[in-house]
Amino acid sequence: MSFELRFFATFREAVGTKTIAREYDAETVGDVLVALEDEFEGLAGELLDDGAVPPQVNVLLNGRDVEHEQGVDTPIEPDDTLSIFPPVAGGSLGETL
């Protein structure tokens, strides 16, 4: 099946571009994440932890967080879009007096 994959921040750097199209023999989001970790060295061990998406990583399928669906077991269909966000470090929004 053909998928559109979108990467953000450090994951974009690991892949070398923001958006790619790929054909994977995948039935679930987890299948796609495994294929991505296998294909891109910079993603190895970053997208899955003990078979699940780590809590600090966000994976959206067509704009919906897969953790609110069936997690890595969420079914994926041809032409779906998977967006993958790495952990984000925060900073201060205000001034210190």
Backbone torsions as a table, in degrees:
resi	resn	phi	psi	omega
1	MET	NA	152.6	-180.0
2	SER	-98.6	134.3	-179.1
3	PHE	-131.9	150.5	168.9
4	GLU	-100.4	129.7	-178.0
5	LEU	-120.6	129.8	-179.4
6	ARG	-118.7	135.4	-176.7
7	PHE	-123.8	147.7	-176.7
8	PHE	-128.8	151.1	175.2
9	ALA	51.3	-125.1	-174.5
10	THR	-65.3	-28.5	176.9
11	PHE	-67.9	-35.1	176.0
12	ARG	-62.3	-42.1	178.2
13	GLU	-62.4	-40.5	-178.8
14	ALA	-65.2	-33.4	-178.3
15	VAL	-89.8	-28.7	178.5
16	GLY	95.3	0.6	178.9
17	THR	-162.9	163.1	-178.4
18	LYS	-77.1	-39.3	-173.9
19	THR	-133.1	136.2	173.9
20	ILE	-134.7	156.5	171.8
21	ALA	-112.2	135.5	-178.9
22	ARG	-138.8	152.5	172.1
23	GLU	-109.9	114.8	177.2
24	TYR	-126.4	147.7	171.9
25	ASP	-83.9	82.6	-172.2
26	ALA	-132.2	142.9	176.0
27	GLU	-112.7	-20.7	-176.9
28	THR	-132.2	165.6	174.6
29	VAL	-58.1	-40.9	179.5
30	GLY	-59.1	-39.4	177.6
31	ASP	-60.6	-41.1	179.6
32	VAL	-67.4	-42.8	-179.6
33	LEU	-63.2	-39.9	176.1
34	VAL	-61.7	-45.0	179.8
35	ALA	-62.4	-39.2	178.6
36	LEU	-66.5	-42.7	178.2
37	GLU	-63.0	-35.1	178.2
38	ASP	-71.1	-37.2	-175.6
39	GLU	-78.4	-39.2	-174.0
40	PHE	-113.9	113.0	-178.1
41	GLU	-54.7	-38.3	-178.5
42	GLY	-69.6	-12.4	178.1
43	LEU	-100.7	-11.4	-177.1
44	ALA	-56.1	124.0	178.9
45	GLY	77.5	2.7	-177.2
46	GLU	-99.0	-27.5	-172.4
47	LEU	-95.6	-23.4	-179.1
48	LEU	-132.0	143.8	176.3
49	ASP	-136.7	112.3	-175.5
50	ASP	53.4	40.1	175.6
51	GLY	80.4	7.9	179.3
52	ALA	-130.3	160.6	175.0
53	VAL	-72.6	126.0	178.1
54	PRO	-58.3	148.6	-175.8
55	PRO	-60.0	-27.9	-177.9
56	GLN	-85.6	-6.4	178.6
57	VAL	-101.3	137.0	177.5
58	ASN	-111.9	129.5	177.6
59	VAL	-123.2	120.8	179.7
60	LEU	-111.8	132.8	174.3
61	LEU	-108.9	111.9	-176.9
62	ASN	53.0	39.1	175.7
63	GLY	87.0	-1.3	-179.7
64	ARG	-111.6	131.7	179.4
65	ASP	-62.7	123.9	-177.6
66	VAL	-65.3	-21.4	177.4
67	GLU	-67.8	-20.8	175.9
68	HIS	-91.5	-0.4	175.7
69	GLU	-108.0	-117.6	-179.0
70	GLN	-114.7	24.2	-179.7
71	GLY	60.6	-138.0	-178.8
72	VAL	-67.3	-15.9	178.8
73	ASP	-87.6	3.6	178.4
74	THR	-62.0	124.4	179.4
75	PRO	-63.8	146.7	178.5
76	ILE	-123.1	141.1	-176.2
77	GLU	-115.1	159.8	176.8
78	PRO	-55.4	143.4	177.9
79	ASP	69.7	11.2	172.4
80	ASP	-69.6	159.2	176.6
81	THR	-116.4	126.6	178.1
82	LEU	-112.1	122.6	178.7
83	SER	-111.7	132.3	-173.5
84	ILE	-125.8	121.1	-177.1
85	PHE	-113.1	129.7	178.0
86	PRO	-78.6	173.7	173.9
87	PRO	-58.2	145.6	-179.7
88	VAL	-117.6	129.6	175.7
89	ALA	-91.0	141.1	-176.8
90	GLY	-103.0	175.5	178.0
91	GLY	-146.6	-173.5	-178.8
92	SER	-84.8	136.5	176.9
93	LEU	-95.3	-14.6	-176.7
94	GLY	-119.0	173.5	178.5
95	GLU	-92.2	149.6	173.9
96	THR	-92.0	130.0	-179.2
97	LEU	-90.2	NA	NA
